[in-house]
Amino acid sequence: MALWVSALLMAGAVQVAPQADPGVAPARSKLFPIDPTAYLLGRFRADTTTDFVRLPPKITDGRPAYLRTQAARALTKMVTAAQEAGLALTVVSATRSYAAQRQIWNAKFTGARRSMGRNLAEAYPDTSERCLAILQYSSAPGLSRHHWGTDVDFNSTDPVYWQTGRGIAALEWLTGNAQPFGFYMAYTQGREHGYRYEPWHWSYQPIARPLVRLYFDRLISDEALTGFLGASQVRELPWKRWYVEGVHEALK
Ligand SMILES: [Zn+2]
């Protein structure tokens, strides 16, 4: 860890998890498992990085999924409680690397992968408009909370699912029960900026909250957003304010 980061944390400049169960809050010195900048940008492999663990298959869709150790512990408890209550809660996405996010982003940029059923390369010949369209539901590489090992997607990333009986039941359970486990919906309705409403995306606040501040204030600059299609167009946006800070109040 860079010395100034340690100093910042030691000085108490960063508040860690004031609203979460103190039993699951991490020690301040444990905030970064590796170099802070590489970590925040997702430039590492979760399967070989210290303090990342694989989630138990019974709470995932079967594909290997990784989270920070404390987030994984809290998540497993929460999903087990949901399952005991008769709710189907399944992790369909957890930690994603910069490389994985770049693959998703570039495919949406070229139109090889559809976004909510649409080919955005055809719909938006202007690349700045296309980036804004992708950013309704997908983050740019280096900008994703999924890099941090604190965030998961449940059940389905199709908004229609969350209007069905099963989706509504899952959302009601999460809304009523997730916070004591440390989890908050990141992209709630009624925010001024940022991604669209994502009822499937939940974040482990004790670790993720201090990361937002550090990302915003200190660690990540415009130059970090590079190496993907449309990067210069994304840099022209107020990207930190919209896509990093544009989250639930309890997560910033
Ligand atoms: Zn997500």
Residues whose N, C-alpha, C, O or C-beta is under 5 A from the ligand:
A	BS01	ZN	V152 D153 H201
